[in-house]
């Protein structure tokens, strides 16, 4: 596993913010990530995700593939070599089940909540919390705050219950 | 240039933008599990600064683009800075997404970069996100069939 290079929070945030601006300037689209999963479901046969904003070119899938590639480049340009890793860091490893099957079940459940919740909320941390707050959009500011409430409740409960 | 080729160039342009986004998410620490737990335990606020500085930088850049009435570089059209509208399921949806965020230590964007870095556990989360997205589509499609109104996905 590559030892990732990590910038300070504000430097990383400026980098993320610049990509939001670049996206608007180049393409006119608001940066978001979760709708790419809807587009993928549409391609795989879930016709709900083929109408409305999902009709037309599959640009979200190109963006999503780019994000995977960006992670790959980030690992390549860090110290050490790229390798598949099953490590989840000190904190999650201390509370999540050690059994690979149970851990996979927890992560899949978390994923279901992420996927269902993002579509119900109409966006995720990228589209609501970062792009939406940059637009000073009230529904997005509300959503961003509620993401934190949900995260705090889940992780505090996990550590209180297990840790 | 024909309309079709313009569209395809524009579509492909999202790939390098994604590369940039994935790269900075990784450098920002947004693909590192410990920062997620640290954020919600209030023991390490790295990701809070990322979100705050990201939104602030975005706000400044958007204000500048609005001031010069910038056109999109790829299509030359005026940029619409429309925010997402409020919707009925926003509050429960955002809370559910937040809980999944904390439980899985990933969000929809960072999950993709984590997979690129080789974080194998992200595959389970990916399966879950696809399943959850699919289920929402099934639920909404059923709601549409049982009512008169046609609701577009968002």
Interface residues (C-beta under 8 A of the other chain):
Chain A: X1 X2 X4 X5 X6 X7 X8 X9 X10 X11 X12 X13 X14 X15 X16 X17 X18 X19 X20 X21 X22 X23 X24 X25 X26 X27 X28 X30 X31 X33 X34 X35 X36 X37 X38 X40 X41 X46 X47 X48 X49 X51 X52 X53 X54 X57 X58 X59 X60 X62 X63 X64 X65 X66 X67 X68 X69 X70 X71 X72 X73 X74 X75 X82 X83 X84 X85 X86 X88 X89 X90 X91 X92 X103 X104 X106 X107 X108 X109 X110 X111 X112 X113 X114 X115 X116 X117 X118 X119 X120 X121 X122 X123 X124 X125 X126 X127 X128 X129 X130 X131 X132 X133 X134 X135 X136 X137 X138 X139 X140 X142 X143 X144 X146 X147 X148 X149 X150 X151 X152 X153 X154 X155 X156 X158 X159
Chain B: X7 X8 X10 X11 X12 X13 X14 X15 X16 X17 X18 X19 X20 X21 X22 X23 X24 X25 X26 X27 X28 X29 X30 X31 X32 X33 X34 X36 X37 X38 X39 X40 X41 X45 X46 X47 X48 X49 X50 X51 X52 X53 X54 X55 X56 X57 X58 X59 X60 X61 X62 X65 X70 X72 X73 X74 X75 X77 X79 X80 X81 X82 X83 X84 X85 X86 X87 X89 X90 X91 X92 X93 X94 X95 X96 X97 X98 X99 X100 X101 X102 X103 X104 X105 X106 X107 X108 X109 X110 X111 X112 X113 X114 X115 X116 X117 X118 X119 X120 X121 X124 X125 X126 X127 X128 X129 X130 X131 X132 X133 X134 X135 X136 X137 X138 X140 X141 X152 X153 X154
